[in-house]
Amino acid sequence: MLKLSKLTDYAIVLMGYMAKSHGESRAARELAEMSSLPLPTVSKVLKSLSRGGLLVSHRGKKGGYSLALDPKDISVAEMIRVMEGPVQLTDCANANVPTLCEMESRCPVRSNWETINKVVFEALQAFSLEQMSEHSPCSGERIQEPTRVTKLLELVKS
């Protein structure tokens, strides 16, 4: 099963709250209350996002965190990379990184894993924080998939 860690899921949720804040600084405590997540968890995630360059930390009485970039310029792939490392479905999915797999030289499916990994990465790269935060949880509506993502999904199906 492909699954993001809870901390990565929480990071994307918190980034969604930050995107809705229209550039305002938000304190960890405030985000913990908004998201109903424990304050220590929120603090840990915010520090990781700040170290990864997606948030800016502000000190002082009106301190907190704000987005380092416009929500349209932050991809889901980038948020995952900051929290978990590069998007890579298998150890051999990245042709640029040598692996220690004993089957590497004779593997009949490695090039296909590279293709699949590329398609998944491109789909996550094409989906922005702005798009993630457009969906209202109360409306029950699903946001429209970006054209590029739709084309990538069609490519995988063919």
Residue, then its C-alpha position, 0 to 999 in steps of 0.5 A: m500500500l502506498k501511504l503518506s505518513k501521518l506527519t506528512d498528512y498533517a503537514i499538508v492539512l496545516m499548509g492548507y490552513m496557512a493558504k487560507s490565511h492570505g499571507e498572515s502569520r499564524a502561531a502554532r497554538e492557533l493552528a493546533e486549535m484550528s486543526s484539532l491536532p495536538l500542539p506538540t505535533v503541530s510545532k514539530v510539523l511547522k519546524s520541519l516545513s520551516r526548515g524545508g523552506l515552505l514556511v517562514s518563522h517570525r519571532g516576537k509577540k506577533g510571531g508565528y509562521s507564514l508561507a514562504l511562497d504563494p500557494k500556487d507555487i507550492s506543489v504537493a510533491e514539494m510538501i511531501r519531499v520536505m516531510e519524507g524525502p523525494v517521491q520514490l515508489t521503489d528503491c530503483a524508481n530513480a534512474n539517477v540514483p544507484t541502488l544496492c539491489e542485487m537484481e538491478s542489472r537484470c531486472p525486467v521491470r525497472s524501466n517501467w517503475e521509473t516511468i510510473n514514478k515519473v508519472v506519479f511525481e509529475a501528477l503531484q508536482a502539477f497539483s498545488l497547495e492553492q488547488m488543495s485548499e480550494h475544496s470546502p469540506c462542507s460543500g461536498e464538492r470535489i475540485q476539478e483535476p488539473t488538465r495536466v494531471t488528467k493527461l498523466l492519469e490517461l497515460v498511465k491507464s493506456 
